[in-house]
Amino acid sequence: MLVQGTTMGGGRSTFHLYPPGTPPSVRTDKTTYREGEAIRVDWAAGPGWKWDWLGVTRRGAGYVNVQATCTGGYCGDADYLVWRYVDAATEGSAVFDATTASQGVTTWPLK
């Protein structure tokens, strides 16, 4: 509740509580996708930072060495096919498809 003089205003904010030490989890609804098929990603227990994001890479690509010397947390381009910010959400879901693949993608379907 916010109070300024005699004016009161309310607001709501969703938040999630996780036990200390809970690691983040990321999963997809399938293990294999056909070319052009939408990819659904669910995550939970994320840190909720402003620039958190999800990315899709080719198998074996995309690993960024978190021990490497990075500038401001950026460790270089790891060959992401498509990516998107999660808007500081600690949990949620996202779909990568032809209508949402505007960030970081050169073509859809992914190849």
Secondary structure as UniProt FT lines:
FT   STRAND          2..4
FT   TURN            5..6
FT   STRAND          7..9
FT   TURN            20..21
FT   STRAND          25..28
FT   TURN            35..36
FT   STRAND          39..44
FT   TURN            50..51
FT   STRAND          53..57
FT   TURN            59..60
FT   TURN            66..67
FT   TURN            72..73
FT   STRAND          80..85
FT   TURN            87..88
FT   STRAND          92..96
FT   TURN            98..102
//
